Every structure is written in C-alpha cells, then in structure tokens.
Amino acid sequence: MVKPLAAPKQRELYEQLAKFTDWMNRPKDAAEIQKDSKKAVPVSQLPMLF
C-alpha cells in the first residue's frame, strides 16, 4: 500500500520527477532526432572519458 505524502514540497518534487520521467520516455520527433546527432569529442577531453 502506498502512503500519501504529508509534506507538500515532497509531493511537488515527486510530481515534477514523474513529469520529467514521462518527458524522457516519450518518442522523439524528427527535429529532435536530427539535433541529437553524434559528434566527435575533442582530443583534449579524451582522458576524461577513460
């Protein structure tokens, strides 16, 4: 059984988190897919990856 949240701030935080996870799981449109194209990492940042 799920207990209701007593604190309004905590309830608001969980609502925002739920909206964010819904937004992350939604399918992307064509413009977002093109914007998310893979890019090369600058050589100066390679040590940070490994």
Backbone as a ProteinNet text record, in pm:
[ID]
protein_1_A
[PRIMARY]
MVKPLAAPKQRELYEQLAKFTDWMNRPKDAAEIQKDSKKAVPVSQLPMLF
[TERTIARY]
83.8	0	88.5	53	129.5	72.3	161.3	116.9	116.2	17	17.7	129.9	184.4	293.3	236.5	295.5	245.2	293.5	419.3	478.2	441.9	386.5	351.9	473.4	588.3	709.8	753	744.4	783.8	688.1	559.8	460.8	488.6	521.9	553.5	678.7	778.6	901.8	873	791.4	758.6	676.8	588.9	511.3	602.4	698.8	793.3	878.9	921.8	1002.8	923.1	795.7	711.4	693.6	673	658.8	788.1	903.1	1031.3	1053.9	1024.2	1045.1	949.9	826.7	735.1	791	847.2	903.9	1024.2	1107.4	1224.9	1185.9	1074.2	1033.1	947.3	909.9	825	906.5	841.4	913.5	957.6	1074.2	1126.6	1070.1	1056.6	1013.8	1137	1115.2	1224.5	1325.8	1280.7	1372.4	1465.3	1412.6	1496.3	1597.7	1557.3	1649.3	1765.6	1737.4	1844.7	1935.1	1879.4	1957.8	2049.9	2009	2085.8	2192.1	2234.4	2333.5	2463.9	2533.9	2659.2	2767	2848.2	2957.7	3087.1	3198.2	3328.4	3367	3438	3485.7	3622.3	3647.8	3780.5	3887.4	4004.7	4113.8	4148.1	4136.2	4171	4079	3960	3866.8	3869.9	3947	3951.5	3996	4097.6	4134	4020.6	3926.1	3815.3	3718.7	3717.3	3627	3680.3	3811.5	3869.4	3937.4
-118.3	0	124.9	222.1	346.2	448.4	505.9	606.3	743.4	827	962.9	1045.4	1135.5	1220.2	1333.3	1352.9	1454.6	1594.4	1604.7	1736.3	1780.5	1900.3	1948.7	1963.1	2003.2	2017.5	1882.2	1778.9	1645.6	1595.7	1622.2	1583.1	1654.7	1783.8	1861.2	1807	1769.8	1713.2	1583.4	1496.9	1370.1	1392.2	1491.6	1521.9	1570.9	1658	1707.6	1594.3	1504.8	1390.6	1299.7	1278	1195	1258.7	1389.9	1459.3	1450.9	1464.5	1456.6	1317.1	1213.4	1077.4	1048.3	1099.9	1084.8	1154.4	1274.1	1350.5	1276.1	1215.1	1142.4	1016.6	955.7	830.5	850.5	974	997.6	981.6	942.4	930.5	1068.2	1072.5	1197.9	1223.9	1351.3	1384.3	1396.9	1415.7	1416.5	1526.9	1644.4	1755.5	1723.5	1658.9	1623.3	1515.9	1423	1316.7	1375.9	1469.9	1533.4	1616.2	1681.6	1765.1	1679.7	1555.4	1466.7	1386.1	1431.9	1355.2	1345.7	1236.5	1214	1308.3	1354.2	1445	1388.6	1423.8	1380.5	1458.6	1391.3	1455	1515.8	1639.1	1697.4	1612.5	1605.1	1523.3	1563.9	1690.8	1737	1678.4	1632.3	1576.9	1424.4	1360.2	1214	1154.4	1207.8	1147.3	1148.8	1241.3	1247	1129.3	1072.9	963.2	829.7	815.1	685.1	683.8
0	0	0	-79.2	-90.3	7.4	89.1	184.7	117.4	146.4	90.3	151.8	73.4	120.6	205.7	321.1	413.2	375.9	336	307.3	165.2	149.2	14.4	-76.7	-20.4	-102.8	-158.1	-75	-119.4	-227.7	-211.1	-311.4	-443.6	-436	-556.1	-624.9	-545.2	-600.2	-675.3	-616.3	-682	-808.6	-807.7	-928.1	-1040.2	-1005.2	-1105.4	-1159.1	-1071.7	-1114.4	-1207.6	-1177.4	-1262.9	-1400.5	-1404.5	-1533.4	-1614.2	-1546.7	-1615.6	-1674	-1596.1	-1648.2	-1763.7	-1757.4	-1871.3	-1994.5	-1974.9	-2086.2	-2146.4	-2061.1	-2110	-2188.1	-2153.2	-2217.5	-2341.3	-2371.6	-2488.5	-2616.7	-2725.3	-2852.8	-2904.2	-2965.4	-3019.5	-3158.5	-3192.3	-3327.7	-3417.7	-3545.9	-3643.7	-3616.1	-3574.4	-3548	-3430.6	-3326.8	-3212.2	-3248.9	-3333.2	-3374.6	-3454	-3543.2	-3619.7	-3528.7	-3428.7	-3337.4	-3250.4	-3222.4	-3135	-3208.2	-3323.8	-3398.6	-3319.2	-3340.4	-3266.6	-3316.9	-3223.5	-3256.4	-3200.2	-3262.9	-3215	-3089.3	-3000.3	-2877.7	-2905.7	-2860.4	-2879.2	-2810.5	-2868.9	-2816.1	-2672.9	-2640.6	-2506.4	-2399.5	-2437.3	-2340.2	-2333.1	-2417.2	-2417.7	-2284.7	-2216.4	-2087.7	-1986.8	-1996.9	-1903.4	-1924.7	-2045.1	-2075.3	-2029.5	-2019.7	-1985.8	-1852.5
[MASK]
++++++++++++++++++++++++++++++++++++++++++++++++++

